[in-house]
Amino acid sequence: MDNIQKILLISQVAVCAVLVVSVLLQNRAEGLGKMFGGGGEVFRTKRGLEKVLYYLTIVLIAILAVLSIVILKRSA
């Protein structure tokens, strides 16, 4: 295994760890009842840190997908 492969694997693990933290920090107040239409609140905009975490999670998922594809192509 060469150095680039090791760097890719380490960065994949780091992105996974940050992604887990990002998901866990998001608002936990929304239960299953709100998912299926309960709670009385139809639409709520994300603001501040919640919005940043939301977009950070999407970016981290994209980075993780790209890293996984690159690692797969390099190992084949």
Secondary structure, DSSP 4 states (H G I P E B T S, - for coil): --HHHHHHHHHHHHHHHHHHHHHHHS-----HHHHTT-SS-------THHHHHHHHHHHHHHHHHHHHHHHHHHH-
